[in-house]
Amino acid sequence: MMIANDHELKVTKQRIEQFQHWLAQLRRTARSEEFGAVTSGYRLEIERMQAEVLEYLLRPVSAEHAHELQLA
């Protein structure tokens, strides 16, 4: 999935926060010998979403989109 607009950016950032919250909980509850296996999927998903956020933020705003932002 590629972030297409500011609403999707907001939702993706909220998802990143939720995944980070789950990781924080796992730090307290997961056994140390299983921690890496349990958290690796969360980490990969956070990294994927963070890359999408950066990709979106590093794209210039098109003239049409800039006009929409001014109207909002």
C-alpha positions, 0 to 999 in steps of 0.5 A: 500500500502506498500513502496517497493523501494526508488522511492515509498518512494520519491513519498510518501514523496511528497504526505505527503508534498502536504497533509500538504500544503492543511492542511496549506491552510485549517487553513486559509480558513476553519471556526473554527466550521468545521475545525475538520471535514474538516481536519480529513481525511487529518490527517489520510492519513498523519499519514498512509503515515508517518507510511509507510515511517517509516516502509520502512526506518526501514527495512534493505536493502537486499543484492540484493537491496544494490547492485542495489543502488551501481550501481545507 
